[in-house]
Amino acid sequence: MSVRIRLKRLGAKKAPFYRIVVADSRSARNSKSIDEIGYYNPTTEPAALKVDAEAAAKWIANGAQPSDTVKALLKKAGVIKD
């Protein structure tokens, strides 16, 4: 099973709100996830980002691959360095 850290879209039409989740890479975008490690709200000024750094680091150490967008968000939050 390949595990990814990715965004799950919530919110209304044209008002997105995202949860940062750990999910099986084969599952659909908004389907059941393994763990929820944070959220991202791009509609606020400035954009709201909250990440459980300890949980994210644990999942990455266990082999979970972050998506490109989540990787950028984790860098912004200071969880990963590159």
N, CA, C and O atoms as a Maestro MAE file, in Angstrom:
{
 s_m_m2io_version
 :::
 2.0.0
}

f_m_ct {
 s_m_title
 :::
 protein
 m_atom[328] {
  # First column is atom index #
  i_m_mmod_type
  r_m_x_coord
  r_m_y_coord
  r_m_z_coord
  i_m_residue_number
  s_m_chain_name
  s_m_pdb_residue_name
  s_m_pdb_atom_name
  i_m_atomic_number
  :::
  1 25 0.848 -1.186 0.000 1 A "MET " " N  " 7
  2 3 0.000 0.000 0.000 1 A "MET " " CA " 6
  3 2 0.883 1.235 0.000 1 A "MET " " C  " 6
  4 15 1.733 1.407 0.874 1 A "MET " " O  " 8
  5 25 0.674 2.083 -0.982 2 A "SER " " N  " 7
  6 3 1.416 3.334 -1.084 2 A "SER " " CA " 6
  7 2 0.627 4.439 -0.381 2 A "SER " " C  " 6
  8 15 -0.545 4.667 -0.683 2 A "SER " " O  " 8
  9 25 1.270 5.107 0.541 3 A "VAL " " N  " 7
  10 3 0.591 6.125 1.347 3 A "VAL " " CA " 6
  11 2 1.059 7.510 0.911 3 A "VAL " " C  " 6
  12 15 2.254 7.749 0.738 3 A "VAL " " O  " 8
  13 25 0.099 8.418 0.735 4 A "ARG " " N  " 7
  14 3 0.393 9.792 0.334 4 A "ARG " " CA " 6
  15 2 -0.167 10.766 1.365 4 A "ARG " " C  " 6
  16 15 -1.182 10.504 2.010 4 A "ARG " " O  " 8
  17 25 0.521 11.892 1.502 5 A "ILE " " N  " 7
  18 3 0.004 13.004 2.291 5 A "ILE " " CA " 6
  19 2 -0.502 14.007 1.265 5 A "ILE " " C  " 6
  20 15 0.273 14.527 0.462 5 A "ILE " " O  " 8
  21 25 -1.803 14.278 1.292 6 A "ARG " " N  " 7
  22 3 -2.401 15.115 0.259 6 A "ARG " " CA " 6
  23 2 -3.537 15.951 0.826 6 A "ARG " " C  " 6
  24 15 -3.856 15.861 2.012 6 A "ARG " " O  " 8
  25 25 -4.146 16.764 -0.030 7 A "LEU " " N  " 7
  26 3 -5.234 17.640 0.389 7 A "LEU " " CA " 6
  27 2 -6.584 16.996 0.095 7 A "LEU " " C  " 6
  28 15 -6.772 16.346 -0.934 7 A "LEU " " O  " 8
  29 25 -7.516 17.191 1.022 8 A "LYS " " N  " 7
  30 3 -8.909 16.780 0.848 8 A "LYS " " CA " 6
  31 2 -9.720 18.068 0.784 8 A "LYS " " C  " 6
  32 15 -9.688 18.863 1.724 8 A "LYS " " O  " 8
  33 25 -10.451 18.289 -0.315 9 A "ARG " " N  " 7
  34 3 -11.166 19.540 -0.502 9 A "ARG " " CA " 6
  35 2 -12.520 19.517 0.193 9 A "ARG " " C  " 6
  36 15 -13.300 18.575 0.054 9 A "ARG " " O  " 8
  37 25 -12.772 20.575 0.940 10 A "LEU " " N  " 7
  38 3 -14.049 20.800 1.596 10 A "LEU " " CA " 6
  39 2 -14.482 22.222 1.264 10 A "LEU " " C  " 6
  40 15 -13.789 22.924 0.528 10 A "LEU " " O  " 8
  41 25 -15.603 22.647 1.792 11 A "GLY " " N  " 7
  42 3 -16.043 24.021 1.584 11 A "GLY " " CA " 6
  43 2 -17.015 24.137 0.432 11 A "GLY " " C  " 6
  44 15 -17.282 23.170 -0.282 11 A "GLY " " O  " 8
  45 25 -17.532 25.322 0.266 12 A "ALA " " N  " 7
  46 3 -18.535 25.583 -0.755 12 A "ALA " " CA " 6
  47 2 -17.896 25.851 -2.112 12 A "ALA " " C  " 6
  48 15 -16.677 25.960 -2.238 12 A "ALA " " O  " 8
  49 25 -18.747 25.953 -3.112 13 A "LYS " " N  " 7
  50 3 -18.297 26.287 -4.455 13 A "LYS " " CA " 6
  51 2 -17.604 27.649 -4.431 13 A "LYS " " C  " 6
  52 15 -18.147 28.616 -3.895 13 A "LYS " " O  " 8
  53 25 -16.425 27.722 -5.003 14 A "LYS " " N  " 7
  54 3 -15.591 28.935 -5.069 14 A "LYS " " CA " 6
  55 2 -15.119 29.423 -3.701 14 A "LYS " " C  " 6
  56 15 -14.654 30.557 -3.581 14 A "LYS " " O  " 8
  57 25 -15.232 28.588 -2.673 15 A "ALA " " N  " 7
  58 3 -14.736 28.923 -1.337 15 A "ALA " " CA " 6
  59 2 -14.078 27.676 -0.747 15 A "ALA " " C  " 6
  60 15 -14.608 27.080 0.191 15 A "ALA " " O  " 8
  61 25 -12.927 27.280 -1.293 16 A "PRO " " N  " 7
  62 3 -12.328 26.015 -0.865 16 A "PRO " " CA " 6
  63 2 -11.731 26.077 0.535 16 A "PRO " " C  " 6
  64 15 -11.284 27.125 1.003 16 A "PRO " " O  " 8
  65 25 -11.740 24.929 1.177 17 A "PHE " " N  " 7
  66 3 -11.101 24.715 2.462 17 A "PHE " " CA " 6
  67 2 -10.522 23.317 2.385 17 A "PHE " " C  " 6
  68 15 -11.215 22.386 1.975 17 A "PHE " " O  " 8
  69 25 -9.264 23.150 2.770 18 A "TYR " " N  " 7
  70 3 -8.603 21.862 2.602 18 A "TYR " " CA " 6
  71 2 -8.161 21.286 3.937 18 A "TYR " " C  " 6
  72 15 -7.743 22.018 4.834 18 A "TYR " " O  " 8
  73 25 -8.257 19.965 4.060 19 A "ARG " " N  " 7
  74 3 -7.660 19.243 5.174 19 A "ARG " " CA " 6
  75 2 -6.441 18.528 4.638 19 A "ARG " " C  " 6
  76 15 -6.474 17.987 3.533 19 A "ARG " " O  " 8
  77 25 -5.367 18.517 5.405 20 A "ILE " " N  " 7
  78 3 -4.165 17.776 5.039 20 A "ILE " " CA " 6
  79 2 -4.318 16.395 5.660 20 A "ILE " " C  " 6
  80 15 -4.365 16.250 6.882 20 A "ILE " " O  " 8
  81 25 -4.394 15.374 4.792 21 A "VAL " " N  " 7
  82 3 -4.684 14.028 5.249 21 A "VAL " " CA " 6
  83 2 -3.638 13.041 4.744 21 A "VAL " " C  " 6
  84 15 -2.937 13.292 3.764 21 A "VAL " " O  " 8
  85 25 -3.554 11.919 5.439 22 A "VAL " " N  " 7
  86 3 -2.737 10.785 5.019 22 A "VAL " " CA " 6
  87 2 -3.719 9.754 4.478 22 A "VAL " " C  " 6
  88 15 -4.641 9.339 5.181 22 A "VAL " " O  " 8
  89 25 -3.519 9.338 3.214 23 A "ALA " " N  " 7
  90 3 -4.468 8.418 2.580 23 A "ALA " " CA " 6
  91 2 -3.746 7.463 1.647 23 A "ALA " " C  " 6
  92 15 -2.616 7.714 1.226 23 A "ALA " " O  " 8
  93 25 -4.408 6.378 1.334 24 A "ASP " " N  " 7
  94 3 -3.918 5.432 0.339 24 A "ASP " " CA " 6
  95 2 -3.897 6.147 -1.012 24 A "ASP " " C  " 6
  96 15 -4.848 6.849 -1.354 24 A "ASP " " O  " 8
  97 25 -2.829 5.975 -1.772 25 A "SER " " N  " 7
  98 3 -2.686 6.696 -3.036 25 A "SER " " CA " 6
  99 2 -3.723 6.275 -4.065 25 A "SER " " C  " 6
  100 15 -3.994 7.026 -5.002 25 A "SER " " O  " 8
  101 25 -4.310 5.088 -3.913 26 A "ARG " " N  " 7
  102 3 -5.286 4.597 -4.879 26 A "ARG " " CA " 6
  103 2 -6.701 5.099 -4.589 26 A "ARG " " C  " 6
  104 15 -7.586 4.945 -5.431 26 A "ARG " " O  " 8
  105 25 -6.932 5.685 -3.435 27 A "SER " " N  " 7
  106 3 -8.276 6.119 -3.062 27 A "SER " " CA " 6
  107 2 -8.608 7.477 -3.693 27 A "SER " " C  " 6
  108 15 -7.719 8.228 -4.091 27 A "SER " " O  " 8
  109 25 -9.903 7.768 -3.773 28 A "ALA " " N  " 7
  110 3 -10.376 9.021 -4.344 28 A "ALA " " CA " 6
  111 2 -10.009 10.201 -3.447 28 A "ALA " " C  " 6
  112 15 -9.675 10.023 -2.276 28 A "ALA " " O  " 8
  113 25 -10.075 11.398 -4.006 29 A "ARG " " N  " 7
  114 3 -9.636 12.603 -3.306 29 A "ARG " " CA " 6
  115 2 -10.342 12.822 -1.968 29 A "ARG " " C  " 6
  116 15 -9.686 13.121 -0.970 29 A "ARG " " O  " 8
  117 25 -11.645 12.681 -1.934 30 A "ASN " " N  " 7
  118 3 -12.397 12.969 -0.710 30 A "ASN " " CA " 6
  119 2 -12.886 11.714 0.004 30 A "ASN " " C  " 6
  120 15 -13.803 11.782 0.823 30 A "ASN " " O  " 8
  121 25 -12.287 10.586 -0.297 31 A "SER " " N  " 7
  122 3 -12.716 9.348 0.352 31 A "SER " " CA " 6
  123 2 -12.083 9.230 1.734 31 A "SER " " C  " 6
  124 15 -11.414 10.148 2.208 31 A "SER " " O  " 8
  125 25 -12.307 8.085 2.368 32 A "LYS " " N  " 7
  126 3 -11.815 7.834 3.713 32 A "LYS " " CA " 6
  127 2 -10.291 7.982 3.775 32 A "LYS " " C  " 6
  128 15 -9.575 7.520 2.887 32 A "LYS " " O  " 8
  129 25 -9.816 8.624 4.824 33 A "SER " " N  " 7
  130 3 -8.375 8.826 4.995 33 A "SER " " CA " 6
  131 2 -7.895 8.081 6.239 33 A "SER " " C  " 6
  132 15 -8.686 7.707 7.105 33 A "SER " " O  " 8
  133 25 -6.590 7.878 6.305 34 A "ILE " " N  " 7
  134 3 -5.986 7.161 7.425 34 A "ILE " " CA " 6
  135 2 -5.842 8.082 8.635 34 A "ILE " " C  " 6
  136 15 -6.145 7.692 9.763 34 A "ILE " " O  " 8
  137 25 -5.374 9.314 8.385 35 A "ASP " " N  " 7
  138 3 -5.113 10.258 9.476 35 A "ASP " " CA " 6
  139 2 -5.283 11.670 8.954 35 A "ASP " " C  " 6
  140 15 -5.027 11.938 7.780 35 A "ASP " " O  " 8
  141 25 -5.711 12.569 9.815 36 A "GLU " " N  " 7
  142 3 -5.835 13.988 9.471 36 A "GLU " " CA " 6
  143 2 -4.780 14.747 10.274 36 A "GLU " " C  " 6
  144 15 -4.779 14.700 11.504 36 A "GLU " " O  " 8
  145 25 -3.877 15.451 9.571 37 A "ILE " " N  " 7
  146 3 -2.758 16.078 10.279 37 A "ILE " " CA " 6
  147 2 -2.758 17.607 10.218 37 A "ILE " " C  " 6
  148 15 -1.831 18.240 10.723 37 A "ILE " " O  " 8
  149 25 -3.778 18.204 9.610 38 A "GLY " " N  " 7
  150 3 -3.820 19.655 9.592 38 A "GLY " " CA " 6
  151 2 -4.871 20.181 8.642 38 A "GLY " " C  " 6
  152 15 -5.671 19.422 8.095 38 A "GLY " " O  " 8
  153 25 -4.861 21.518 8.446 39 A "TYR " " N  " 7
  154 3 -5.777 22.134 7.493 39 A "TYR " " CA " 6
  155 2 -5.112 23.321 6.827 39 A "TYR " " C  " 6
  156 15 -4.111 23.848 7.312 39 A "TYR " " O  " 8
  157 25 -5.690 23.735 5.698 40 A "TYR " " N  " 7
  158 3 -5.200 24.873 4.924 40 A "TYR " " CA " 6
  159 2 -6.411 25.617 4.389 40 A "TYR " " C  " 6
  160 15 -7.253 25.031 3.708 40 A "TYR " " O  " 8
  161 25 -6.503 26.916 4.696 41 A "ASN " " N  " 7
  162 3 -7.602 27.747 4.224 41 A "ASN " " CA " 6
  163 2 -7.020 28.896 3.401 41 A "ASN " " C  " 6
  164 15 -6.570 29.890 3.970 41 A "ASN " " O  " 8
  165 25 -7.023 28.774 2.059 42 A "PRO " " N  " 7
  166 3 -6.431 29.811 1.219 42 A "PRO " " CA " 6
  167 2 -7.299 31.050 1.048 42 A "PRO " " C  " 6
  168 15 -6.834 32.046 0.495 42 A "PRO " " O  " 8
  169 25 -8.549 31.015 1.508 43 A "THR " " N  " 7
  170 3 -9.446 32.142 1.279 43 A "THR " " CA " 6
  171 2 -9.264 33.267 2.290 43 A "THR " " C  " 6
  172 15 -9.687 34.392 2.023 43 A "THR " " O  " 8
  173 25 -8.659 33.009 3.426 44 A "THR " " N  " 7
  174 3 -8.446 34.059 4.418 44 A "THR " " CA " 6
  175 2 -7.212 34.877 4.052 44 A "THR " " C  " 6
  176 15 -6.385 34.438 3.252 44 A "THR " " O  " 8
  177 25 -7.092 36.036 4.624 45 A "GLU " " N  " 7
  178 3 -5.927 36.886 4.368 45 A "GLU " " CA " 6
  179 2 -5.233 37.179 5.678 45 A "GLU " " C  " 6
  180 15 -5.814 37.910 6.480 45 A "GLU " " O  " 8
  181 25 -4.045 36.680 5.974 46 A "PRO " " N  " 7
  182 3 -3.258 35.738 5.164 46 A "PRO " " CA " 6
  183 2 -3.837 34.323 5.249 46 A "PRO " " C  " 6
  184 15 -4.654 34.028 6.121 46 A "PRO " " O  " 8
  185 25 -3.409 33.467 4.344 47 A "ALA " " N  " 7
  186 3 -3.916 32.094 4.279 47 A "ALA " " CA " 6
  187 2 -3.622 31.368 5.595 47 A "ALA " " C  " 6
  188 15 -2.516 31.450 6.128 47 A "ALA " " O  " 8
  189 25 -4.626 30.659 6.108 48 A "ALA " " N  " 7
  190 3 -4.488 29.938 7.377 48 A "ALA " " CA " 6
  191 2 -3.918 28.550 7.109 48 A "ALA " " C  " 6
  192 15 -4.417 27.816 6.256 48 A "ALA " " O  " 8
  193 25 -2.870 28.200 7.846 49 A "LEU " " N  " 7
  194 3 -2.235 26.897 7.713 49 A "LEU " " CA " 6
  195 2 -1.895 26.379 9.100 49 A "LEU " " C  " 6
  196 15 -1.182 27.034 9.861 49 A "LEU " " O  " 8
  197 25 -2.409 25.197 9.423 50 A "LYS " " N  " 7
  198 3 -2.095 24.557 10.698 50 A "LYS " " CA " 6
  199 2 -1.730 23.114 10.413 50 A "LYS " " C  " 6
  200 15 -2.502 22.380 9.795 50 A "LYS " " O  " 8
  201 25 -0.538 22.704 10.869 51 A "VAL " " N  " 7
  202 3 -0.056 21.347 10.636 51 A "VAL " " CA " 6
  203 2 0.465 20.779 11.948 51 A "VAL " " C  " 6
  204 15 1.188 21.455 12.680 51 A "VAL " " O  " 8
  205 25 0.098 19.542 12.244 52 A "ASP " " N  " 7
  206 3 0.676 18.819 13.372 52 A "ASP " " CA " 6
  207 2 2.044 18.325 12.915 52 A "ASP " " C  " 6
  208 15 2.149 17.275 12.282 52 A "ASP " " O  " 8
  209 25 3.092 19.085 13.236 53 A "ALA " " N  " 7
  210 3 4.436 18.807 12.746 53 A "ALA " " CA " 6
  211 2 4.936 17.446 13.188 53 A "ALA " " C  " 6
  212 15 5.615 16.758 12.426 53 A "ALA " " O  " 8
  213 25 4.613 17.052 14.399 54 A "GLU " " N  " 7
  214 3 5.066 15.766 14.910 54 A "GLU " " CA " 6
  215 2 4.455 14.604 14.114 54 A "GLU " " C  " 6
  216 15 5.152 13.654 13.759 54 A "GLU " " O  " 8
  217 25 3.161 14.688 13.839 55 A "ALA " " N  " 7
  218 3 2.491 13.631 13.074 55 A "ALA " " CA " 6
  219 2 2.988 13.605 11.634 55 A "ALA " " C  " 6
  220 15 3.195 12.528 11.074 55 A "ALA " " O  " 8
  221 25 3.183 14.773 11.027 56 A "ALA " " N  " 7
  222 3 3.675 14.829 9.650 56 A "ALA " " CA " 6
  223 2 5.069 14.231 9.546 56 A "ALA " " C  " 6
  224 15 5.348 13.469 8.621 56 A "ALA " " O  " 8
  225 25 5.947 14.568 10.483 57 A "ALA " " N  " 7
  226 3 7.301 14.015 10.471 57 A "ALA " " CA " 6
  227 2 7.280 12.509 10.670 57 A "ALA " " C  " 6
  228 15 8.070 11.790 10.058 57 A "ALA " " O  " 8
  229 25 6.377 12.024 11.526 58 A "LYS " " N  " 7
  230 3 6.261 10.586 11.756 58 A "LYS " " CA " 6
  231 2 5.833 9.855 10.489 58 A "LYS " " C  " 6
  232 15 6.400 8.817 10.148 58 A "LYS " " O  " 8
  233 25 4.837 10.392 9.790 59 A "TRP " " N  " 7
  234 3 4.365 9.750 8.567 59 A "TRP " " CA " 6
  235 2 5.429 9.778 7.472 59 A "TRP " " C  " 6
  236 15 5.589 8.797 6.746 59 A "TRP " " O  " 8
  237 25 6.151 10.880 7.345 60 A "ILE " " N  " 7
  238 3 7.208 10.963 6.335 60 A "ILE " " CA " 6
  239 2 8.323 9.979 6.660 60 A "ILE " " C  " 6
  240 15 8.869 9.340 5.760 60 A "ILE " " O  " 8
  241 25 8.664 9.852 7.934 61 A "ALA " " N  " 7
  242 3 9.692 8.892 8.346 61 A "ALA " " CA " 6
  243 2 9.256 7.457 8.076 61 A "ALA " " C  " 6
  244 15 10.095 6.590 7.829 61 A "ALA " " O  " 8
  245 25 7.948 7.198 8.121 62 A "ASN " " N  " 7
  246 3 7.427 5.860 7.857 62 A "ASN " " CA " 6
  247 2 7.195 5.599 6.376 62 A "ASN " " C  " 6
  248 15 6.706 4.529 6.014 62 A "ASN " " O  " 8
  249 25 7.535 6.553 5.509 63 A "GLY " " N  " 7
  250 3 7.477 6.316 4.069 63 A "GLY " " CA " 6
  251 2 6.358 6.982 3.319 63 A "GLY " " C  " 6
  252 15 6.225 6.749 2.117 63 A "GLY " " O  " 8
  253 25 5.545 7.798 3.954 64 A "ALA " " N  " 7
  254 3 4.471 8.495 3.240 64 A "ALA " " CA " 6
  255 2 5.073 9.581 2.348 64 A "ALA " " C  " 6
  256 15 5.964 10.319 2.769 64 A "ALA " " O  " 8
  257 25 4.580 9.671 1.115 65 A "GLN " " N  " 7
  258 3 5.079 10.651 0.161 65 A "GLN " " CA " 6
  259 2 4.115 11.827 0.089 65 A "GLN " " C  " 6
  260 15 2.943 11.626 -0.229 65 A "GLN " " O  " 8
  261 25 4.567 13.056 0.374 66 A "PRO " " N  " 7
  262 3 3.676 14.212 0.244 66 A "PRO " " CA " 6
  263 2 3.486 14.597 -1.221 66 A "PRO " " C  " 6
  264 15 4.401 14.447 -2.032 66 A "PRO " " O  " 8
  265 25 2.301 15.092 -1.555 67 A "SER " " N  " 7
  266 3 2.062 15.612 -2.898 67 A "SER " " CA " 6
  267 2 2.874 16.899 -3.055 67 A "SER " " C  " 6
  268 15 3.400 17.431 -2.077 67 A "SER " " O  " 8
  269 25 2.970 17.388 -4.277 68 A "ASP " " N  " 7
  270 3 3.757 18.596 -4.525 68 A "ASP " " CA " 6
  271 2 3.221 19.792 -3.740 68 A "ASP " " C  " 6
  272 15 3.999 20.557 -3.170 68 A "ASP " " O  " 8
  273 25 1.909 19.956 -3.707 69 A "THR " " N  " 7
  274 3 1.294 21.068 -2.981 69 A "THR " " CA " 6
  275 2 1.518 20.938 -1.488 69 A "THR " " C  " 6
  276 15 1.846 21.918 -0.820 69 A "THR " " O  " 8
  277 25 1.344 19.739 -0.960 70 A "VAL " " N  " 7
  278 3 1.532 19.527 0.473 70 A "VAL " " CA " 6
  279 2 2.998 19.701 0.841 70 A "VAL " " C  " 6
  280 15 3.303 20.206 1.922 70 A "VAL " " O  " 8
  281 25 3.908 19.295 -0.030 71 A "LYS " " N  " 7
  282 3 5.334 19.477 0.237 71 A "LYS " " CA " 6
  283 2 5.657 20.967 0.388 71 A "LYS " " C  " 6
  284 15 6.412 21.353 1.279 71 A "LYS " " O  " 8
  285 25 5.081 21.803 -0.488 72 A "ALA " " N  " 7
  286 3 5.286 23.249 -0.391 72 A "ALA " " CA " 6
  287 2 4.688 23.803 0.901 72 A "ALA " " C  " 6
  288 15 5.287 24.672 1.535 72 A "ALA " " O  " 8
  289 25 3.516 23.309 1.295 73 A "LEU " " N  " 7
  290 3 2.894 23.766 2.539 73 A "LEU " " CA " 6
  291 2 3.696 23.339 3.758 73 A "LEU " " C  " 6
  292 15 3.829 24.103 4.714 73 A "LEU " " O  " 8
  293 25 4.233 22.122 3.733 74 A "LEU " " N  " 7
  294 3 5.051 21.647 4.855 74 A "LEU " " CA " 6
  295 2 6.349 22.442 4.969 74 A "LEU " " C  " 6
  296 15 6.828 22.688 6.075 74 A "LEU " " O  " 8
  297 25 6.915 22.840 3.845 75 A "LYS " " N  " 7
  298 3 8.105 23.702 3.873 75 A "LYS " " CA " 6
  299 2 7.762 25.050 4.481 75 A "LYS " " C  " 6
  300 15 8.525 25.590 5.282 75 A "LYS " " O  " 8
  301 25 6.602 25.599 4.095 76 A "LYS " " N  " 7
  302 3 6.167 26.892 4.631 76 A "LYS " " CA " 6
  303 2 5.928 26.813 6.140 76 A "LYS " " C  " 6
  304 15 6.181 27.775 6.864 76 A "LYS " " O  " 8
  305 25 5.440 25.665 6.608 77 A "ALA " " N  " 7
  306 3 5.171 25.466 8.036 77 A "ALA " " CA " 6
  307 2 6.440 25.124 8.810 77 A "ALA " " C  " 6
  308 15 6.435 25.144 10.041 77 A "ALA " " O  " 8
  309 25 7.523 24.811 8.107 78 A "GLY " " N  " 7
  310 3 8.786 24.491 8.766 78 A "GLY " " CA " 6
  311 2 8.916 23.041 9.194 78 A "GLY " " C  " 6
  312 15 9.775 22.717 10.015 78 A "GLY " " O  " 8
  313 25 8.080 22.160 8.654 79 A "VAL " " N  " 7
  314 3 8.130 20.758 9.017 79 A "VAL " " CA " 6
  315 2 9.264 20.059 8.289 79 A "VAL " " C  " 6
  316 15 9.995 19.271 8.888 79 A "VAL " " O  " 8
  317 25 9.417 20.344 6.993 80 A "ILE " " N  " 7
  318 3 10.515 19.750 6.214 80 A "ILE " " CA " 6
  319 2 11.410 20.856 5.690 80 A "ILE " " C  " 6
  320 15 10.970 21.990 5.498 80 A "ILE " " O  " 8
  321 25 12.651 20.522 5.463 81 A "LYS " " N  " 7
  322 3 13.623 21.499 4.975 81 A "LYS " " CA " 6
  323 2 14.220 20.977 3.680 81 A "LYS " " C  " 6
  324 15 14.703 19.846 3.629 81 A "LYS " " O  " 8
  325 25 14.191 21.795 2.630 82 A "ASP " " N  " 7
  326 3 14.789 21.446 1.341 82 A "ASP " " CA " 6
  327 2 14.997 22.669 0.494 82 A "ASP " " C  " 6
  328 15 15.493 22.566 -0.628 82 A "ASP " " O  " 8
  :::
 }
 m_bond[327] {
  # First column is bond index #
  i_m_from
  i_m_to
  i_m_order
  :::
  1 1 2 1
  2 2 3 1
  3 3 4 2
  4 3 5 1
  5 5 6 1
  6 6 7 1
  7 7 8 2
  8 7 9 1
  9 9 10 1
  10 10 11 1
  11 11 12 2
  12 11 13 1
  13 13 14 1
  14 14 15 1
  15 15 16 2
  16 15 17 1
  17 17 18 1
  18 18 19 1
  19 19 20 2
  20 19 21 1
  21 21 22 1
  22 22 23 1
  23 23 24 2
  24 23 25 1
  25 25 26 1
  26 26 27 1
  27 27 28 2
  28 27 29 1
  29 29 30 1
  30 30 31 1
  31 31 32 2
  32 31 33 1
  33 33 34 1
  34 34 35 1
  35 35 36 2
  36 35 37 1
  37 37 38 1
  38 38 39 1
  39 39 40 2
  40 39 41 1
  41 41 42 1
  42 42 43 1
  43 43 44 2
  44 43 45 1
  45 45 46 1
  46 46 47 1
  47 47 48 2
  48 47 49 1
  49 49 50 1
  50 50 51 1
  51 51 52 2
  52 51 53 1
  53 53 54 1
  54 54 55 1
  55 55 56 2
  56 55 57 1
  57 57 58 1
  58 58 59 1
  59 59 60 2
  60 59 61 1
  61 61 62 1
  62 62 63 1
  63 63 64 2
  64 63 65 1
  65 65 66 1
  66 66 67 1
  67 67 68 2
  68 67 69 1
  69 69 70 1
  70 70 71 1
  71 71 72 2
  72 71 73 1
  73 73 74 1
  74 74 75 1
  75 75 76 2
  76 75 77 1
  77 77 78 1
  78 78 79 1
  79 79 80 2
  80 79 81 1
  81 81 82 1
  82 82 83 1
  83 83 84 2
  84 83 85 1
  85 85 86 1
  86 86 87 1
  87 87 88 2
  88 87 89 1
  89 89 90 1
  90 90 91 1
  91 91 92 2
  92 91 93 1
  93 93 94 1
  94 94 95 1
  95 95 96 2
  96 95 97 1
  97 97 98 1
  98 98 99 1
  99 99 100 2
  100 99 101 1
  101 101 102 1
  102 102 103 1
  103 103 104 2
  104 103 105 1
  105 105 106 1
  106 106 107 1
  107 107 108 2
  108 107 109 1
  109 109 110 1
  110 110 111 1
  111 111 112 2
  112 111 113 1
  113 113 114 1
  114 114 115 1
  115 115 116 2
  116 115 117 1
  117 117 118 1
  118 118 119 1
  119 119 120 2
  120 119 121 1
  121 121 122 1
  122 122 123 1
  123 123 124 2
  124 123 125 1
  125 125 126 1
  126 126 127 1
  127 127 128 2
  128 127 129 1
  129 129 130 1
  130 130 131 1
  131 131 132 2
  132 131 133 1
  133 133 134 1
  134 134 135 1
  135 135 136 2
  136 135 137 1
  137 137 138 1
  138 138 139 1
  139 139 140 2
  140 139 141 1
  141 141 142 1
  142 142 143 1
  143 143 144 2
  144 143 145 1
  145 145 146 1
  146 146 147 1
  147 147 148 2
  148 147 149 1
  149 149 150 1
  150 150 151 1
  151 151 152 2
  152 151 153 1
  153 153 154 1
  154 154 155 1
  155 155 156 2
  156 155 157 1
  157 157 158 1
  158 158 159 1
  159 159 160 2
  160 159 161 1
  161 161 162 1
  162 162 163 1
  163 163 164 2
  164 163 165 1
  165 165 166 1
  166 166 167 1
  167 167 168 2
  168 167 169 1
  169 169 170 1
  170 170 171 1
  171 171 172 2
  172 171 173 1
  173 173 174 1
  174 174 175 1
  175 175 176 2
  176 175 177 1
  177 177 178 1
  178 178 179 1
  179 179 180 2
  180 179 181 1
  181 181 182 1
  182 182 183 1
  183 183 184 2
  184 183 185 1
  185 185 186 1
  186 186 187 1
  187 187 188 2
  188 187 189 1
  189 189 190 1
  190 190 191 1
  191 191 192 2
  192 191 193 1
  193 193 194 1
  194 194 195 1
  195 195 196 2
  196 195 197 1
  197 197 198 1
  198 198 199 1
  199 199 200 2
  200 199 201 1
  201 201 202 1
  202 202 203 1
  203 203 204 2
  204 203 205 1
  205 205 206 1
  206 206 207 1
  207 207 208 2
  208 207 209 1
  209 209 210 1
  210 210 211 1
  211 211 212 2
  212 211 213 1
  213 213 214 1
  214 214 215 1
  215 215 216 2
  216 215 217 1
  217 217 218 1
  218 218 219 1
  219 219 220 2
  220 219 221 1
  221 221 222 1
  222 222 223 1
  223 223 224 2
  224 223 225 1
  225 225 226 1
  226 226 227 1
  227 227 228 2
  228 227 229 1
  229 229 230 1
  230 230 231 1
  231 231 232 2
  232 231 233 1
  233 233 234 1
  234 234 235 1
  235 235 236 2
  236 235 237 1
  237 237 238 1
  238 238 239 1
  239 239 240 2
  240 239 241 1
  241 241 242 1
  242 242 243 1
  243 243 244 2
  244 243 245 1
  245 245 246 1
  246 246 247 1
  247 247 248 2
  248 247 249 1
  249 249 250 1
  250 250 251 1
  251 251 252 2
  252 251 253 1
  253 253 254 1
  254 254 255 1
  255 255 256 2
  256 255 257 1
  257 257 258 1
  258 258 259 1
  259 259 260 2
  260 259 261 1
  261 261 262 1
  262 262 263 1
  263 263 264 2
  264 263 265 1
  265 265 266 1
  266 266 267 1
  267 267 268 2
  268 267 269 1
  269 269 270 1
  270 270 271 1
  271 271 272 2
  272 271 273 1
  273 273 274 1
  274 274 275 1
  275 275 276 2
  276 275 277 1
  277 277 278 1
  278 278 279 1
  279 279 280 2
  280 279 281 1
  281 281 282 1
  282 282 283 1
  283 283 284 2
  284 283 285 1
  285 285 286 1
  286 286 287 1
  287 287 288 2
  288 287 289 1
  289 289 290 1
  290 290 291 1
  291 291 292 2
  292 291 293 1
  293 293 294 1
  294 294 295 1
  295 295 296 2
  296 295 297 1
  297 297 298 1
  298 298 299 1
  299 299 300 2
  300 299 301 1
  301 301 302 1
  302 302 303 1
  303 303 304 2
  304 303 305 1
  305 305 306 1
  306 306 307 1
  307 307 308 2
  308 307 309 1
  309 309 310 1
  310 310 311 1
  311 311 312 2
  312 311 313 1
  313 313 314 1
  314 314 315 1
  315 315 316 2
  316 315 317 1
  317 317 318 1
  318 318 319 1
  319 319 320 2
  320 319 321 1
  321 321 322 1
  322 322 323 1
  323 323 324 2
  324 323 325 1
  325 325 326 1
  326 326 327 1
  327 327 328 2
  :::
 }
}
